[in-house]
């Protein structure tokens, strides 16, 4: 699965943006494997999850609990 990042398609500060946990997990796995150039701030913008929660997900992925 490949994700592209286009900043123009995201409206920052939009409270109606849905959170996408599976996309967050996929992007974090790609980041762990050095398969993406996205920062955690950019992943946060894309998925709607706060940066701190992304690090919680990262630790769960590394621990094998996800």
Secondary structure, DSSP 8 states (H G I E B T S, - for coil): ------GGG--TT-TT----HHHHHHHHHHHHTT-----HHHHHHHH---HHHHHHHHHHHHHT--
